[in-house]
Amino acid sequence: MRAGSAGEAASVLRDGGVVLVPTDTVVGLVAAEARRLNEVKGSDPGKPLALLCASAGEAFSLAAEVSPFARALAEAHWPGPLTLVLDMAGGGTVGVRVPGGAVVGVLRASGGPLYATSANPSGRQAPRSLAEVDPGVVAAVDLVVEGEPGSGEASAVVDLSGGKARVLRATEGFTGETLRKLTGGSSG
């Protein structure tokens, strides 16, 4: 396991590498290309991956349009464990999140959004700390950035695409009921 700084991680990422780094939720794999993450994780290459961003402005720059509701959710929950799925210009959707934890330094050093997924083999539980990461995953990455363990619970995912609002992945802190209250009962 080669450990390094956020600056070293940015260099590895620019060269097409994969970095293992704790976030405010779970330990994650980050890369500039989604394909590399699917290879390390052993997951379906068609599975969508979220982009981690250093700021709400960066996250929202990836969307075709950002509703006032999306901005309110971001203001209330970012940085933090909430991924928003938004419509992209030209079609399709993008999942974006502004996290906390050691990954923030990597995002700032890399200068742009990074594809991310939890650092566990597909189908297994996501690790809360670096010590819990599967040895096969550790061996497959190019660099490890150390940091404090996260909460151990993956982020909530709220789909705001197509003008609707629905929870795709609930968490202890953000459920379908939370969303219904925020939207006045009009979530889809």
N, C-alpha and C positions, 0 to 999 in steps of 0.2 A: 504494500500500500504506500504510494507516494503522496505525502501530504504537501500542501502548498498554500500560498496566499491567494487572495482574491485577484490580485494582478496576474499571478501565474495562471490562475484559472482562466482569465480572459484570454491569455495567449493560447492556451490549450484549446479553448472553444473556437477561437478564430482559425485554428488549424484543423477543425473538424472533430475534435475530441469530445469526450463525455466526462463530466465532473460530478462527483458525489458530494452533496452538501446538505446540512441540516436546514430545515425551514421552521417556521413557527408551528407547523402541523406535524409533518413526518420528515424523515430523511428523503431527499429527492435526488433524482438524476436530472441533470440539465445539459442541453446541447443546442447548438445553432441549427441542427437538422433533426427533424423528428425521426427519420429513418434510423439513425444511430441509437436512439433511445429504445426503439422497438427491438433492435438486435440485442442489446445488453439485457433487456428485461425478458426477452423471449415472448413478446406479446404480438398480437395480430397487427400487421402493418397498417390495416385500415382503421384501427381504433384511433379516435381523435385525441389529440394531446393539447393541453392548455399551454398558453404562453404566460410566463411570469414576467412582470414589468416592474420597473423601478418606481413608477408613479402612475397616478390615475390618468394624467395627460397622455403618457406614453400608451397606456392600455386603450384609452378611448380613441387614439389616433388610428387604431387598427380597425375601427368599426365604421360602417357606413353612416350611421346616425346614432346619437346617444340621447336617450330619453331623459327627462328630468328625474324619473323614478330610478333609472340606472345610476345617475349622478348622486342621488340621495342614498342609495344603497352603498355606493362606493365611499361616500363621505362618512357614513356610519360604521362601515366594516373594514375599510382599508387603511393602513396595511392590516391584513388579517386573513382569516380562514374562509374567504368567500370567493368563488369563481363565478364570473358572469359570462353567459353565452350571449353574444351579440351578433347581429347581421353584419356581414362584410360588404363593402362596395363590390359590385360585380357578381354577387351571389355567394352563397355559402355562409357559414357561421364561424366564429372564433371564440374560444374560451379564454378569458383573461383574468389574471389575479395579481394583486399587489401584495406580496407576502412580507412577513417579518423574518427575523433570524439571520443566520450567517449568509444566506443566499443574497441578501440585499447588497452586500459588498461586491459579490460576484456580478450582480446585475449592473451596478454602477460602473464597475471596471470594464465590463464587456461592451457597454454603450448601447445596448438594445435589448429587446425582449428575447427570452430564451424558452425553447420548448422544455417542458418538464413533466415528469411522472414520478410516482413513488419508487423508491429503490428496493423493490422486492421482485423476486421472480413472479411471473404472471400467475395469478391465482392464490398467492400466498399473502399473509398479512404484512402490511407496510411497517417498516421499522420506525420506532420513535427516536432512537439514538444511533450513532455510528456503530456502537458495539453490537447492535442487533442486526446489522446488515449481513445478508447471506454472503459467505466467503466467495462464492462464484461471481456475485455482482461486484464485490470489491476488486476481484482479480480482473474483471472486464473493463473497469473504468480507467481513465488516463490520469486522474488526479482526485485527491480528496481534500476538501476544505473543512477544517474542524470548526465546531460550534456547539452551542448548547442544544440539548434535546428539545423537541417540540412537544406539543400536546399529546401526540399519538393518534389523533383523529384527523383524517383527511378533511379537506375543505368542503363546505357545502357548495353545491352547484345549482345556480339559478339560471334557467333559460329565459332570456328576455327577447329572443328572436321572434320575428313575425308579429310583433306588437302584443304578444302574450307574455304572461309571467307564470312560470311553473318551477317547482323544485325538482331537479333531477336526482340530486343526492342530498338527503337531509343529514343534519348533524344534531348533536345534543343542543347546540346553541341556535340552530336555524332550521326550522321545520316547515312543513306545508302550512301549519297553523300560523307560524310567524309571518309567512308571506301573505296569507289571507288577511291578517290584521293590518299589514302594511298597505295592501291594495284595497282595503275596504270590502273584502270578500269577492273581488272581481278577478282573481287569478285563474288561469286556464288550466 
